[in-house]
Amino acid sequence: MKMIKTETAVQVSLKIEAMIDGEFERFTFQEAGRLVSLNDHQHYLTYTEHQAGQATPVRMRLDAGALSVTRNGARRTRLQFDPAAPTLSHYRTEYGVLSLQVETAEAVSEMDWAAAQGHLRLRYRLRNESGLIGNYYLDLSFER
């Protein structure tokens, strides 16, 4: 079967809130991106986050049952989100590889692939061998 790939330019709005060690942080991004659909059943959003002089390419898989975020900055991180069970991820640092557990408390998505627009909300916790790293909230929307 021949793969059919479509790409649509979109505007990405992203808000991330984090509570780490009792400290609250908020990040907002307005970025140009691309919605990529493969065979009409795999959907990816790609964009580059610009923060503090750093450009970090990001790829999100947005399919039900296959939600993930991959950030390819100085350190590569891939987080998978599954409300039914915790997932395991790895975070590469200059000191070695750290294991991360992702506990997804909420994953709500409203997607209209034909109109190239959507909204995703995630609430999740990250843990490592030492315990809780932080609580996170991600609010993403995109449109043509």
C-alpha positions in Angstrom: 0.0 0.0 0.0 1.3 3.4 -0.9 1.7 5.9 1.9 -0.3 9.1 1.6 1.1 12.1 3.4 -0.5 15.5 3.7 0.9 18.6 5.4 -0.9 21.7 6.4 0.6 24.9 7.8 -1.0 25.8 11.2 -0.6 28.3 14.0 0.2 26.6 17.3 -0.7 28.0 20.7 0.7 26.2 23.7 0.6 26.9 27.5 2.5 24.7 29.9 2.2 25.1 33.7 4.4 23.2 36.1 4.6 22.9 39.9 8.1 21.6 40.7 9.4 21.5 44.3 6.7 24.0 45.3 7.7 26.5 42.6 5.1 27.4 39.9 6.3 28.0 36.3 4.3 29.0 33.3 5.4 28.9 29.7 3.5 30.1 26.6 4.3 29.7 23.0 2.8 31.0 19.8 4.6 29.2 16.9 4.2 28.3 13.3 3.8 24.6 12.8 2.7 21.8 10.4 0.0 19.2 10.8 1.2 16.1 9.1 -1.3 13.2 8.4 -0.1 9.8 7.2 -2.7 7.6 5.5 -5.5 9.6 7.3 -5.0 7.8 10.6 -1.6 9.0 12.0 -1.5 12.6 12.9 1.6 14.6 14.0 2.0 18.3 14.9 5.5 19.7 14.4 6.8 23.1 15.4 9.8 24.7 17.0 9.6 26.2 20.5 11.6 29.5 20.9 12.6 30.3 24.4 15.6 32.2 25.9 17.5 32.1 22.7 17.0 28.4 22.2 15.1 26.7 19.4 13.7 23.3 20.3 12.1 21.1 17.6 8.9 19.4 18.9 6.8 16.6 17.4 3.5 15.6 18.9 1.6 12.5 17.9 -2.1 13.3 18.4 -4.0 10.1 17.8 -6.3 8.6 20.5 -4.4 5.9 22.3 -1.1 7.2 20.9 -0.5 10.6 22.5 3.2 11.5 22.8 5.5 14.5 22.8 9.1 14.4 21.5 11.4 17.4 22.2 14.8 17.3 20.3 16.7 20.0 22.1 20.1 19.7 23.8 18.5 16.7 25.5 16.0 14.4 23.7 12.8 13.7 25.6 9.9 11.6 24.6 6.9 11.4 26.8 3.9 9.1 26.2 0.5 9.8 27.7 -1.9 7.1 28.7 -4.7 7.8 31.2 -5.2 4.0 31.7 -1.6 3.3 33.0 1.7 5.0 33.7 4.2 5.0 30.9 8.0 4.8 31.1 10.3 7.2 29.3 14.0 8.0 29.3 15.7 11.4 29.5 19.3 11.6 28.3 21.6 14.0 30.1 25.4 14.5 30.1 25.4 12.4 33.3 23.6 9.4 31.8 20.1 8.3 31.1 17.4 8.9 33.7 14.1 6.9 33.8 10.9 8.9 34.0 7.5 7.6 34.8 4.6 9.6 33.3 1.2 9.4 35.1 -1.5 10.9 33.0 -4.4 12.2 35.1 -6.3 13.8 32.2 -6.1 13.7 28.4 -8.9 15.5 26.5 -8.6 16.1 22.8 -11.0 17.6 20.3 -9.6 17.2 16.8 -11.0 18.1 13.3 -8.4 16.7 10.9 -10.3 17.9 7.8 -10.3 21.5 9.1 -6.7 21.2 10.4 -7.6 22.3 13.9 -7.7 20.9 17.3 -7.3 21.3 21.1 -5.6 19.1 23.6 -5.4 19.3 27.4 -3.1 17.1 29.4 -2.6 16.9 33.2 0.2 14.6 34.2 2.9 13.9 36.8 6.5 13.0 36.2 8.4 10.8 38.7 11.9 9.3 38.8 13.6 6.9 41.1 13.7 9.5 43.9 10.0 10.4 43.7 7.8 13.1 42.3 9.5 15.6 40.0 6.5 17.7 39.3 2.8 18.2 38.3 2.2 19.5 34.8 -0.7 21.0 32.7 -0.4 21.3 29.0 -3.0 23.2 26.9 -2.4 23.1 23.2 -4.5 24.4 20.3 -3.7 24.7 16.6 -5.6 26.0 13.5 -4.9 27.0 9.9 
